[in-house]
Amino acid sequence: MTQIREQLEANNYVILEDFISPKKAKKLYDNYIVYKNEHPEIFRRDEQCPKSLSIYNYKPFTELLVEKVPYMSKKIGELMFPTYCYSRIYTNGEILKKHTDRPACEISITLHLGGDRDWPIYFTKPNGKIASAKLCSGQAVVYLGCKSAHWRDAFKGQEYVQVFLHYVRSQGPNWIYYFDKRN
């Protein structure tokens, strides 16, 4: 079993310090903001975070989702299938309510691209204790989205950009959700 997999099973989350470089995160962030300004009609406000703009399967993030399949498979110690990516531009006062994710989010990553202040994400550990993670640009947290409740308190900054990359185990019960297919 890989060290990451052991930590993931013990804690429901693991910080990935080197998921992408800060330089790559900055480039993705800048391009994403330009895209949002040029194509505001594509962005939506969802029920989970109605103050924030989001987009499903933005092409550069979908490329990252697929690019990271070998990386994630190696870190977890088994073949992973990509399901989908989602991204949000969080704004002042937004709250991410405590929740667990749907089966397509068996192994999830939240990747921080940029923002004007820290904003921790909280997780429930298998023992019921609460843990938090603050991320720098380019850092990510891999977590068990279907098992671990996760949330964020009210955001006190003006902007915080996150990308969510979701995977399922190829030999696990949720494999059917690859590329976000549903029963």
C-alpha positions in Angstrom: 0.0 0.0 0.0 1.3 3.5 -0.8 2.1 6.0 1.9 -0.5 8.4 0.5 -3.2 5.7 0.4 -2.4 4.8 4.0 -2.6 8.4 5.1 -5.8 8.8 3.1 -7.5 5.8 4.8 -6.3 6.9 8.2 -7.4 10.6 7.9 -9.8 10.8 4.9 -7.5 13.5 3.4 -3.9 14.2 2.5 -2.2 17.5 1.5 -0.3 17.2 -1.8 2.4 19.9 -1.5 3.6 19.6 -5.1 0.5 18.9 -7.1 1.3 21.6 -9.6 3.9 24.3 -9.6 2.9 27.8 -8.3 3.9 29.1 -11.8 1.4 26.7 -13.5 -1.3 27.6 -10.9 -0.8 31.3 -11.7 -1.1 30.7 -15.4 -4.3 28.6 -15.0 -5.7 31.2 -12.6 -5.0 34.1 -15.0 -6.4 32.3 -18.0 -9.5 31.2 -16.0 -10.2 34.8 -14.9 -9.8 36.1 -18.5 -12.1 33.3 -19.7 -14.7 34.3 -17.1 -14.5 37.9 -18.2 -14.8 37.1 -21.9 -17.5 34.4 -21.5 -19.6 35.3 -18.4 -22.6 33.5 -19.9 -20.9 30.1 -19.4 -20.5 30.5 -15.7 -23.3 29.6 -13.3 -24.2 30.0 -9.7 -25.1 26.7 -8.1 -27.3 25.8 -5.2 -24.4 24.8 -3.0 -22.6 28.1 -3.3 -25.0 30.7 -4.7 -22.7 33.7 -4.3 -19.9 32.2 -6.4 -19.4 31.5 -10.1 -18.7 28.0 -11.2 -18.2 26.0 -14.4 -18.3 22.2 -15.1 -15.5 20.6 -17.2 -13.7 23.8 -18.2 -11.4 22.5 -20.9 -8.0 23.4 -19.3 -9.1 21.8 -16.0 -10.4 18.7 -17.9 -6.9 18.4 -19.5 -5.4 18.6 -16.0 -7.9 16.0 -14.7 -6.8 13.5 -17.5 -3.1 14.5 -17.3 -3.1 13.6 -13.5 -4.5 10.1 -14.0 -1.1 8.4 -13.8 0.0 10.6 -10.9 -3.2 9.8 -8.9 -3.0 6.1 -9.8 0.6 6.0 -8.5 -0.3 7.9 -5.4 -3.3 5.8 -4.5 -1.7 2.5 -5.6 -4.3 1.5 -8.1 -5.7 2.6 -11.5 -8.0 5.6 -11.2 -10.6 6.6 -13.7 -11.3 10.3 -14.2 -14.9 11.4 -13.7 -15.2 15.2 -14.0 -13.8 18.5 -12.9 -15.6 21.5 -11.5 -14.3 24.9 -10.5 -15.5 27.9 -8.5 -14.6 31.5 -8.0 -15.6 32.0 -4.4 -16.6 35.5 -3.3 -16.9 37.3 0.0 -19.3 35.8 2.5 -19.6 32.4 0.7 -20.1 29.3 2.9 -19.5 25.8 1.7 -22.0 23.9 3.9 -20.9 20.6 5.5 -21.6 17.8 3.0 -20.4 14.6 1.4 -20.2 14.0 -2.3 -21.9 11.8 -4.8 -20.3 8.5 -6.0 -18.5 10.1 -8.9 -16.3 11.9 -6.3 -14.9 8.8 -4.6 -11.4 10.3 -4.6 -11.4 14.0 -5.0 -8.9 16.8 -5.2 -9.4 20.4 -4.4 -6.6 22.5 -6.0 -6.0 26.1 -5.0 -5.1 28.4 -7.9 -5.2 31.8 -6.3 -7.0 34.3 -4.1 -6.6 37.2 -1.8 -6.4 35.4 1.5 -6.3 32.0 3.1 -9.4 30.0 3.5 -9.3 26.6 5.3 -11.3 23.6 4.3 -12.4 21.3 7.0 -12.7 17.5 7.0 -14.1 14.8 9.4 -11.6 12.1 10.1 -12.6 8.5 10.5 -12.4 8.9 14.3 -14.9 11.8 14.1 -12.4 14.5 14.8 -12.2 17.6 12.7 -9.1 18.6 10.7 -8.4 21.5 8.4 -6.1 22.4 5.6 -4.9 25.8 4.2 -3.5 25.7 0.8 -1.0 27.8 -1.1 -1.3 28.3 -4.9 -0.5 25.0 -6.6 -1.1 22.9 -3.5 -4.0 20.4 -3.3 -5.8 18.2 -0.9 -6.8 14.7 -2.0 -9.8 13.4 0.1 -12.5 10.8 0.3 -15.4 13.0 -0.8 -18.1 10.3 -0.4 -16.9 9.3 3.1 -15.6 12.5 4.7 -17.9 15.4 5.4 -16.1 18.6 4.3 -17.0 22.3 4.4 -15.7 25.9 4.7 -16.8 28.7 7.0 -17.7 32.1 5.6 -15.0 33.5 3.3 -13.7 36.8 4.5 -11.7 37.7 1.3 -12.9 38.9 -2.1 -11.8 36.0 -4.4 -10.7 32.4 -4.0 -10.3 30.1 -7.0 -10.5 26.3 -6.5 -10.5 23.5 -9.0 -12.1 20.1 -8.1 -10.8 17.0 -9.9 -12.7 13.8 -9.3 -11.8 10.2 -9.7 -13.1 6.7 -9.0 -11.2 3.5 -8.4 -11.2 1.4 -11.6 -11.8 -1.8 -9.5 -14.1 -0.2 -7.0 -17.9 -0.1 -6.7 -18.1 3.4 -8.3 -16.1 2.6 -11.5 -19.3 3.0 -13.5 -19.1 6.8 -13.0 -16.0 7.2 -15.1 -16.3 10.4 -17.3 -19.3 11.2 -15.0 -21.5 8.5 -16.4 -24.5 7.8 -14.3 -26.7 4.6 -14.0 
